[in-house]
Amino acid sequence: MVLSPVNGKVVNTVDTLHAYGLETEDGIELLVHIGLNTVELKGKGFKNFVKLGDAVKAGRLEIHTGAAIAGETSIIKEKEILI
């Protein structure tokens, strides 16, 4: 599962659910990108709990990756946060 690293809002999402953009309350934008080559999953195994414009709180569940990790692929090995 992926928790929000900051308080802020969702400013970008992708159909494949493997990444989303956040903007902090101070105006800093960051990208949360899950795993490597996860775009290949085309959203399979991800459950997104946020949508564009939603407010987020640090530590709140944003995306669940359990099915993607336990599924037929081993693409998701680690989660990255790129700022």
KASUL-V378930 format. One record per residue. N is the residue number from 0. RES is the residue in one small letter. SS is DSSP state (H for helix, E for strand, L for the rest). PHI is phi in whole degrees, -180 to 180 (NA if undefined). Layout:
{{N/RES/SS/PHI} {N/RES/SS/PHI}}
This chain:
{{0/m/L/NA} {1/v/E/-117} {2/l/E/-104} {3/s/L/-64} {4/p/L/-82} {5/v/L/-146} {6/n/L/-85} {7/g/E/167} {8/k/E/-143} {9/v/E/-82} {10/v/E/-114} {11/n/E/-159} {12/t/E/-137} {13/v/L/-128} {14/d/L/-60} {15/t/L/-82} {16/l/L/61} {17/h/L/-93} {18/a/E/-159} {19/y/E/-154} {20/g/E/-104} {21/l/E/-124} {22/e/E/-125} {23/t/E/-73} {24/e/L/-63} {25/d/L/-92} {26/g/L/89} {27/i/L/-83} {28/e/E/-98} {29/l/E/-142} {30/l/E/-111} {31/v/E/-104} {32/h/E/-120} {33/i/E/-101} {34/g/L/72} {35/l/L/-118} {36/n/L/61} {37/t/H/-71} {38/v/H/-59} {39/e/H/-63} {40/l/H/-77} {41/k/L/52} {42/g/L/88} {43/k/L/-63} {44/g/L/89} {45/f/L/-100} {46/k/E/-126} {47/n/E/-93} {48/f/L/-107} {49/v/L/-131} {50/k/L/-134} {51/l/L/-51} {52/g/L/92} {53/d/L/-66} {54/a/E/-78} {55/v/E/-126} {56/k/L/-120} {57/a/L/-55} {58/g/L/90} {59/r/L/-82} {60/l/E/-65} {61/e/E/-112} {62/i/E/-140} {63/h/E/-102} {64/t/L/-113} {65/g/H/-54} {66/a/H/-68} {67/a/H/-68} {68/i/H/-73} {69/a/H/-84} {70/g/L/-74} {71/e/L/-80} {72/t/L/-116} {73/s/L/-118} {74/i/L/-64} {75/i/L/-82} {76/k/L/-110} {77/e/L/-154} {78/k/E/-110} {79/e/E/-119} {80/i/E/-121} {81/l/E/-107} {82/i/L/-113}}
